[in-house]
């Protein structure tokens, strides 16, 4: 079997466009994953890609951070590919690993992997700080609420008419938990108003 050029492309979410990665490389097979790179174990497409690779194949990846977020995972993945007799190419960093004992490439891998991990941690810290600042300023943080005031009113009216909570949830296309929460909040507000 002839060697193949294989691409592994990863984007963090479904609304990101993976097409800019490896666009100028002629690949025989491409594995595209739409998941966070935080954990290697939560990436089934990566596992499928690693199982597909054979001796003399070339694995092409846009950049180190598309493959791994920490140095331990990075080194393990590079070793797994090169131990099969295949090579791995990181295009942004212009690095290639093929199992040879090139000390400069090995050093570059460790340094760039450490920088990628450090940068990810800084991003997480800045994100947490921004969310904390927004909360202190009284701004809503997180996913926007799906329940409008009108929907809350409908839930309460239908429940008072004896409609089943499951039916209310289905008709409004919300979870039963949301219906329970609205009714509990309404009940708590009534109690607070009476006291």
C-alpha positions in Angstrom: 0.0 0.0 0.0 1.4 3.4 -1.0 2.0 6.0 1.7 -0.7 8.6 2.2 -0.9 12.3 3.2 -3.4 12.5 6.0 -4.8 15.6 7.5 -6.1 16.1 11.0 -8.2 19.3 11.4 -9.7 20.4 14.7 -12.0 23.4 15.5 -13.4 24.0 18.9 -17.0 24.5 18.0 -19.4 23.7 15.2 -19.7 27.3 14.1 -16.0 27.7 13.4 -14.8 27.1 9.9 -12.2 24.3 9.5 -11.6 25.0 5.8 -8.7 27.5 6.4 -6.6 24.7 8.0 -4.4 22.8 5.5 -6.3 24.4 2.6 -3.1 24.5 0.4 -2.0 20.9 1.0 -3.0 18.0 -1.3 -4.3 15.4 1.1 -5.4 11.8 0.5 -7.6 11.6 3.5 -8.8 14.2 6.0 -10.1 13.7 9.6 -12.1 16.7 10.9 -13.1 17.1 14.5 -15.3 19.7 16.1 -14.4 19.5 19.7 -12.3 21.2 22.3 -8.7 20.2 22.4 -8.6 20.1 26.2 -8.6 16.4 26.6 -7.2 13.8 24.2 -9.7 11.2 25.6 -12.7 13.2 24.4 -11.7 13.2 20.7 -12.9 10.2 18.9 -11.9 11.5 15.4 -8.3 11.9 16.6 -8.3 8.3 17.8 -9.8 7.2 14.5 -7.0 9.1 12.7 -4.3 7.6 14.8 -5.6 4.1 14.1 -5.7 4.8 10.4 -2.1 5.9 10.0 0.3 3.3 8.6 4.1 3.2 8.1 5.5 5.9 5.8 2.3 8.0 6.0 2.5 11.7 6.6 0.2 13.3 9.2 -0.4 17.0 8.5 -1.7 19.4 11.1 -2.2 23.1 10.9 -0.5 23.9 14.2 0.6 22.3 17.4 -2.4 23.7 19.4 -4.8 21.9 17.0 -3.3 18.6 18.2 -2.6 19.1 21.9 -2.9 21.7 24.7 -0.2 20.3 27.0 3.3 19.1 26.5 2.5 15.5 27.8 -0.3 14.9 25.3 1.8 16.5 22.6 4.8 14.3 23.2 2.7 11.2 23.5 0.8 11.9 20.2 4.0 12.6 18.3 5.6 9.4 19.7 2.5 7.4 18.7 2.7 8.6 15.1 6.5 8.2 14.7 6.6 4.8 16.4 4.4 3.6 13.5 7.1 4.7 11.1 5.0 7.7 10.0 5.9 11.4 10.1 4.0 14.3 11.6 4.1 17.8 10.1 3.1 21.0 11.9 2.7 23.7 9.2 2.4 26.9 11.2 5.5 26.1 13.2 7.2 24.5 10.1 8.2 21.4 12.1 8.4 17.8 11.0 9.0 14.8 13.2 9.8 11.4 11.8 11.4 9.5 14.7 14.9 10.6 13.9 17.0 11.8 16.8 17.1 15.4 15.8 17.8 17.3 19.1 16.8 20.7 17.6 13.4 19.4 16.5 12.9 17.7 19.9 13.8 20.9 21.7 11.5 23.0 19.4 8.6 20.6 20.1 9.0 20.9 23.9 9.4 24.7 23.8 6.4 25.3 21.5 4.3 22.8 23.4 5.1 24.5 26.7 4.2 27.9 25.1 0.9 26.6 23.8 0.0 25.2 27.2 1.1 28.5 28.9 -1.0 30.5 26.5 -4.0 28.4 27.0 -3.8 28.9 30.8 -3.4 32.6 30.3 -6.6 32.7 28.1 -8.5 30.8 30.8 -7.3 33.2 33.5 -8.3 36.2 31.4 -11.7 34.6 30.6 -12.4 34.0 34.3 -11.3 37.5 35.3 -13.6 39.0 32.6 -16.6 36.9 33.8 -15.9 37.9 37.4 -15.8 41.6 36.4 -19.0 41.3 34.4 -20.8 39.6 37.4 -19.6 42.4 39.7 -20.9 44.9 37.2 -24.3 43.2 37.3 -24.1 41.8 33.8 -25.5 38.5 32.8 -22.7 35.9 32.2 -23.2 32.7 30.2 -25.9 31.5 27.9 -28.8 33.9 27.4 -32.0 32.8 29.2 -34.4 30.9 27.0 -37.5 31.8 29.0 -39.1 35.0 28.1 -41.4 36.8 30.5 -44.3 35.9 28.2 -43.4 32.2 28.4 -43.2 32.4 32.2 -46.7 33.9 32.2 -48.0 31.1 30.0 -46.4 28.4 32.2 -48.1 29.8 35.3 -51.5 30.3 33.6 -51.5 26.8 32.2 -50.4 25.2 35.4 -53.2 27.0 37.3 -55.7 25.6 34.8 -54.5 22.1 35.6 -52.4 21.4 32.5 -49.7 18.7 33.0 -46.2 20.1 33.4 -44.9 17.7 30.8 -47.5 19.0 28.2 -46.6 22.6 29.0 -42.9 21.9 28.5 -43.6 20.1 25.2 -45.8 22.9 23.8 -43.3 25.6 24.7 -40.3 23.6 23.6 -38.6 23.8 26.9 -37.4 21.3 29.5 -39.7 20.0 32.2 -37.0 21.3 34.6 -37.6 24.8 33.3 -41.3 24.5 34.0 -40.6 23.3 37.5 -38.2 26.1 38.1 -40.7 28.8 36.9 -43.5 27.4 39.1 -41.2 27.2 42.1 -40.0 30.8 41.6 -43.6 31.9 41.2 -44.6 30.1 44.4 -41.6 31.6 46.3 -42.5 35.1 45.1 -46.1 34.7 46.3 -44.8 33.5 49.7 -42.4 36.5 49.9 -45.3 38.9 49.0 -47.5 37.6 51.7 -44.9 37.9 54.5 
